[in-house]
Amino acid sequence: MVYALSWFFVVALLAIWSLSAWALHAVAVWTVSNAGVLSGAASGASTMALPNWLAPWVPPEVAQWASQLMAGLAPFVDSIMQAAPALAGGLTVATWVIWGVGSVLLLLLGAGLHLLVALMRRRGGRGTGPNAGSSLAAG
């Protein structure tokens, strides 16, 4: 019975692992597939300014440096967003690899639990059974 409970626990963990991997993969692929729609959105980053309440606390050199940095990063971010839909295939492969490694680890956990139960039964089984007191009665 303990064997069945331990394997039921492992199978339940495997089901949860598979469901979460599938759900995260679906969300990630949807996000990556729709990232191309947002291309051009980063071009507005160069027009960003500090809020009025924060401007007195930030030196003008730092504010100018930050706006130049944002303006320089905008083309890079746009190119990444345009290339993102092509990454969906690689994301699928990565998900399968991660799911496989996790599944193998869960099966190893099940085997370890199986061995642990077997060892505990072997150790605990010495004092039970039909011949439990026969060595004392013979002596």
N, C-alpha and C positions, 0 to 999 in steps of 0.2 A: 504494500500500500504506500509506503514511503517513497519507493521508486516512482510510482505513478504520480504522486504529488510533486516530486522534484521535477520530473519531465513535463508535467502540466505547467509548472511555473516557468520552465525554460521555453515551452511552446508559446505561452502567453507573452513572455518578453519578446520572443521572435515576432509575434504578430504585432505587438506595439511598435517594435523597431521597424518592421516593414511598412506599417501604416504611416508612421512619422516620416520615413524616408520618401515614400510616395508623395505625401502631402507637401513636404519641403521642396521636392523636385518640381512638383506642379507649380508652386508659387514662384520658384526661382526661374523656371522656363518662361512663365508668363511675364515676369518682370523683365527678363533679358530680351524677350521677343518684342515687348512694347517699348523698350528703351530707345529704339530708333525714332519713334514718334517725338521724343523729347529733344532730338538734335536741333540745335539752334537756340535752345533755351539758355545755354551757358553764355551766349553772346551778351546777354543783359547783365552779366556779372561785373563788367567794367564800369557800369553806371551806378553801382551800389555805393552808398555813402554811409558814414557813421550816423547813428541816431543823434538827434539834437542834444539829448541829455548826456550822451557819452563823449561828444566832441570836446568839451572843455578838459576832460581828464586824459585825453590821448594827445601826445605831442604831434604836431603837424607832419614831421618827418615820417613817423610810424604810419600815420593815416595815408600819406602819399605812397609809401612803400607797399602797404597792403593793397591799395587800389591798383598799382602797377603789377603786383603779383597776380591779382585776380584777372587783370586784362591779359597777362601772358599765359595764364592757365586755361582761358576760355577756349582757344582753338584745340588744345589737347583734350579737354573734356568733351568737346563736340565730336572729335574724331573717335574717341572711345565709345561714345553713345551710338555713333553710326555703325561701328563694328560690333556692337554688343549682340545683335541678333545672330551673327555667325557663331557666337560662342555657345549657343544653345545645344548643339550636338556634343561638344566637349563636356558640357554640364551633365548631359545624360550619361556619358561614359564615367565621369567622376562619381556620379550618384550610384551607379551599379557597382563600382569598385568599393566605395565606402560601405554600401549595403552588404556586399559580399564579405568584407573583412569583419564587419560587425556580426554578421550571421555566424561566421566561423567561430568567432570569440564566444558567442552565446552557446553554440554547440559544445565547445570546449568546457564552458561552464557547466553544461548539463552532464558531460562525461565526468567532470570533477565531482559534482554532487553525487553522481551514481557511485563513484569509487568511495567517496566519503561515507555514504550510507552503507556500502558493503563492508567497509572497515569497522564502522560502528556496530554493525550487526555481528560481525565476527568477534569483536572484542566483548560485546555484551552478551553473546550467545554462550559463553563458557559455563555460566551458572544456571542455565535452563535446559530443559529437555528431559528425556526419560532416564538418562544416566547421570543426572546432576549430582546426586549424593553417593554414588556407588563406590567411589574411591575411599570415602570416609567409613562406610559400612564394612568394607573388606578389611580395613586395617585395624 
